[in-house]
Amino acid sequence: MGFDPAQLADGAAKWLCLVALLSFHEFGHAWAAHKCGDDTARLMGRMTVNPVVHIDPIGTVLFPWALILLPMMGLALPIDIFGWAKPVPVNPSNYGNRTRDDIFVSMAGPAMNVLLAILLMVAYRLAVELPIDAGEGAVVHKLPLVAFISMILCVFNLIPIPPLDGSHV
């Protein structure tokens, strides 16, 4: 077993997509909290899609890269990419209606993942239907995979176990 540059490049691309999806997910929570009267995330610079502020060293870097690199060392794993971001800070005491707004803020992250999956699939359909050269190796053919990863993140986050989003619904 050795490090295949193509496999490593594919893993790096998946990781970049994961980081982007996690950043949008956390932005969704921050935006929803802001709409519900809680500016905690905005005041802490977390109401952004900038991935740097959402990176969790273990969940966004170490764990996903372990999933990418271990198969290259001969260890077969059931999944090839997964991770988590640093949760956006919220203060429910700032909400107008604590119960309703907690549900809204919790669902905003998974809803963002669904929205991204839809937008990615629309972009994919447009790209393959339009008369442009989208050869076999074109990046556009990876969009369904990224949409699938986004939906996996959505479904996983809806599991009703703390600290996942589903535990607030």
Residue, then its C-alpha position, 0 to 999 in steps of 0.5 A: m500500500g502506498f500513497d496514491p496522488a490521485q486518491l490523495a487529491d480526491g480526498a483533499a477535494k472531499w475535505l474542502c467540500l466538507v469544510a464548506l458544507l460545515s461552514f454553511h451549516e453553522f452559518g445557518h444557525a448563526w443567521a437564524a439566531h440573529k433573526c430570533g434576537d440573539d446576536t451572540a454569534r455575530l458579535m463573536g464573528r461567527m455569522t459568516v461562511n468563512p471556514v476558518v472561524h468554524i474549524d474544530p481541530i479534531g472534527t474538521v481536520l484530524f477526524p476527516w483526514a484520518l478517514i481519508l488517509l487510513p484507507m491508503m494505509g490498507l485499513a478499509l473503512p465504511i465511510d470515506i469522509f465525515g466531520w463536524a465544526k465548532p458549534v456556533p454560540v447561541n444564548p437562548s435567553n435572547y430569543g423572543n419565544r424561547t421554545r419556538d426560536d430554539i427549534f428554528v435555530s436548531m433546524a436552520g443548520p440542517a435546512m441549510n444542508v438541504l438548500l445546498a444539496i438542492l442548489l448543487m443538483v440544480a447546478y449539476r443539471l444545468a451544467v450537463e444540459l447546457p451545451i458546454d464541454a463537461g467531459e468525464g473528469a469535469v468537476v461538475h460530475k462531483l456535484p451530486l456527491v457533494a449534494f449527497i454529503s450535504m444530505i448525510l450531514c443534514v440527516f445525521n444532525l437530525i438524530p435526537i441525541p445531544p449535542l446534535d441539532g435534532s435534540h432541540v426539536 
